Amino acid sequence: MASISFTKKIAVKKEYDIIVCGGGVAGVAAAITARTLGASVLLIEKSNILGGLGTLGLINLFVPMCNGRGKQIIFGLCEKWARLSASLGYDTIPKEWKNGEPSEPTNVRYVQRYSPHIFALQLMDEVTKAGVDLLYDCLVCDPVMEGKICKGVITESKSGTEYYSAKMVIDTTGDCDVLRRGGVPTVSGENFYTYIGKKITLESCRLAAEKGDIKFAFSDICGGNINLWGDNQPSDKPKWSGLTVDEVTDYLITNQKAILSSLKSEDRETHEITHLPMMPQLRTTCHIKGDYSLKVEDAYQHFEDSVCAINDFEHRDHLWEVPLRTLTRKDYPNMLTAGRSADGTGYGWDLLRVIPVAILTGQAAAHAAVLAINSGMGVAEVDIKALQENLTKDNVMIHFPDELVPEDKTIILHGKNAAEIDGGHW
Ligand SMILES: Cc1cc2nc3c(=O)[nH]c(=O)nc-3n(C[C@H](O)[C@H](O)[C@H](O)COP(=O)(O)OP(=O)(O)OC[C@H]3O[C@@H](n4cnc5c(N)ncnc54)[C@H](O)[C@@H]3O)c2cc1C
């Protein structure tokens, strides 16, 4: 392949303790947490709002934060934000959970569907109030590496090419772009045919007015609409990795054409598309090849280096813990990840990438990064007890209580015994 090479002198714009690359829910959680712990923090976001897939991508649901029997598992910033989103936008928290964990067991799960754009504004407010430096419309292009140490990142924006240095870099691009470009080993995934926007119709507006609740005005408009299990993925549609510009473009054109064609069967005077996803709705693009990969078989196991306990968002009872090692690699002492690029295998990756867990791993990554800076250790080698104590103070459950482990520990996923499922993504 032909190639060009050139050199360019770039001034160091500013130095930070921590640079967080990507302002999805994981990046926002990491940036706010690190700043609250006293670190100087730069959060760089390539789009114009915060929240990533959770706002720009129109994925507006905090999936269940409980074990399906009335016991809350996920707390921390996730709990705070679920309630924050309900304070100004849609409030869909079930009545059983309105005032916190119910006093009686219940099968009703603790979820919250929120207004994506109101939540994005609230995240911006939280970030700026915390004193995080935020750059919008700014792309992190490349980390600058000296061997396996990251010295900082190069950005592209209206200001041109700039360089920011950092003691610690957290990659929350969702796609592991910064780690990957820095030479950190990663694992790529496959993505189904999914692209869901929002529309209104005269009928849906009438319903909203009748109910006195604006959320009824919106319904989905779909290109592809394939669920996380890949049910009914059309055989003529590719599974996209989402890791090249050609694939992302093909994914977008294919899905946008499908939406356009669906409009032709409707009366043009009665409908309007209000939102198209402004980022590709790709679930599993790329994760760090971390020091540990979370697996379905790890259910009900306590890890010594656990940074949070998590529940299964699809099934009752199932519980896991997330080891710090899913976010780090010992050989890269000042780079780590959080959110949907944490290391999980098969459904283990799905467990890690949902909004509540992405927020918790963002919090954990920040605590680990600050401890590493303060102790002069690599981020994979921080004092785990201190890390867990700090996360506990931040309202994160580290280990699930043993009394919540059911007698029958068989893991059934999507109606099938997990032990009989081949590895790989569903
Ligand atoms: C179709 C679909 C349905 C889903 N359904 C649910 C659901 O119902 N509930 C749920 O909890 N989860 C759901 N998820 C998962 C969840 O939405 C995401 O995994 C989660 O929001 C990921 O958060 P994140 O912060 O890790 O990454 P992202 O949301 O991907 O955020 C990454 C951010 O980084 C920015 N960025 C990327 N590259 C750069 C760069 N080079 N420079 C600067 N900025 C950059 C992006 O603009 C983005 O803001 C779904 C996902 C999909 C795709």
The ligand as a MOL file (V3000), in Angstrom:
LIG
                    3D

  0  0  0     0  0            999 V3000
M  V30 BEGIN CTAB
M  V30 COUNTS 53 58 0 0 0
M  V30 BEGIN ATOM
M  V30 1 C -28.7580 -1.1350 20.1380 0
M  V30 2 C -28.3030 -1.0210 21.5560 0
M  V30 3 C -29.1980 -1.1980 22.5970 0
M  V30 4 C -28.7690 -1.0590 23.9250 0
M  V30 5 N -29.7040 -1.1500 24.9100 0
M  V30 6 C -29.3440 -0.8340 26.1770 0
M  V30 7 C -30.2990 -0.6440 27.1790 0
M  V30 8 O -31.5050 -0.7430 26.9390 0
M  V30 9 N -29.8740 -0.3110 28.4290 0
M  V30 10 C -28.5570 -0.2290 28.7550 0
M  V30 11 O -28.2200 0.0100 29.9210 0
M  V30 12 N -27.6090 -0.3840 27.8120 0
M  V30 13 C -27.9700 -0.6360 26.5370 0
M  V30 14 N -27.0350 -0.6840 25.5500 0
M  V30 15 C -25.6160 -0.5310 25.9050 0
M  V30 16 C -25.2270 0.8590 26.3090 0
M  V30 17 O -26.0180 1.8270 25.6750 0
M  V30 18 C -23.7740 1.1890 25.9890 0
M  V30 19 O -22.9530 0.0510 26.0110 0
M  V30 20 C -23.2490 2.1850 27.0020 0
M  V30 21 O -24.0390 3.3570 26.9100 0
M  V30 22 C -21.7760 2.4470 26.6990 0
M  V30 23 O -21.3100 3.5530 27.4070 0
M  V30 24 P -19.7770 3.9700 27.2510 0
M  V30 25 O -19.6330 5.2390 27.9860 0
M  V30 26 O -18.9160 2.8190 27.6170 0
M  V30 27 O -19.5060 4.1770 25.6950 0
M  V30 28 P -20.2220 5.0770 24.6040 0
M  V30 29 O -21.6230 5.3410 24.9580 0
M  V30 30 O -19.9120 4.4210 23.3060 0
M  V30 31 O -19.4490 6.4820 24.7090 0
M  V30 32 C -18.2470 6.7280 24.0480 0
M  V30 33 C -18.0960 8.2230 23.8850 0
M  V30 34 O -16.8020 8.5050 23.3730 0
M  V30 35 C -16.8900 9.4330 22.3050 0
M  V30 36 N -15.7290 9.1590 21.4570 0
M  V30 37 C -15.4900 8.0600 20.7050 0
M  V30 38 N -14.2930 8.1650 20.0930 0
M  V30 39 C -13.7700 9.3470 20.4830 0
M  V30 40 C -12.5480 10.0140 20.1920 0
M  V30 41 N -11.6120 9.4640 19.4000 0
M  V30 42 N -12.3320 11.2410 20.7230 0
M  V30 43 C -13.2680 11.8130 21.5460 0
M  V30 44 N -14.4390 11.2170 21.8420 0
M  V30 45 C -14.6770 9.9880 21.3390 0
M  V30 46 C -18.2340 9.1370 21.6560 0
M  V30 47 O -18.7080 10.2500 20.9240 0
M  V30 48 C -19.0850 8.8180 22.8810 0
M  V30 49 O -19.6540 9.9850 23.4310 0
M  V30 50 C -27.4180 -0.7960 24.2110 0
M  V30 51 C -26.5130 -0.5990 23.1610 0
M  V30 52 C -26.9560 -0.7000 21.8610 0
M  V30 53 C -25.9660 -0.4340 20.7560 0
M  V30 END ATOM
M  V30 BEGIN BOND
M  V30 1 1 1 2
M  V30 2 1 2 3
M  V30 3 2 2 52
M  V30 4 2 3 4
M  V30 5 1 4 5
M  V30 6 1 4 50
M  V30 7 2 5 6
M  V30 8 1 6 7
M  V30 9 1 6 13
M  V30 10 2 7 8
M  V30 11 1 7 9
M  V30 12 1 9 10
M  V30 13 2 10 11
M  V30 14 1 10 12
M  V30 15 2 12 13
M  V30 16 1 13 14
M  V30 17 1 14 15
M  V30 18 1 14 50
M  V30 19 1 15 16
M  V30 20 1 16 17
M  V30 21 1 16 18
M  V30 22 1 18 19
M  V30 23 1 18 20
M  V30 24 1 20 21
M  V30 25 1 20 22
M  V30 26 1 22 23
M  V30 27 1 23 24
M  V30 28 2 24 25
M  V30 29 1 24 26
M  V30 30 1 24 27
M  V30 31 1 27 28
M  V30 32 2 28 29
M  V30 33 1 28 30
M  V30 34 1 28 31
M  V30 35 1 31 32
M  V30 36 1 32 33
M  V30 37 1 33 34
M  V30 38 1 33 48
M  V30 39 1 34 35
M  V30 40 1 35 36
M  V30 41 1 35 46
M  V30 42 1 36 37
M  V30 43 1 36 45
M  V30 44 2 37 38
M  V30 45 1 38 39
M  V30 46 1 39 40
M  V30 47 2 39 45
M  V30 48 1 40 41
M  V30 49 2 40 42
M  V30 50 1 42 43
M  V30 51 2 43 44
M  V30 52 1 44 45
M  V30 53 1 46 47
M  V30 54 1 46 48
M  V30 55 1 48 49
M  V30 56 2 50 51
M  V30 57 1 51 52
M  V30 58 1 52 53
M  V30 END BOND
M  V30 END CTAB
M  END
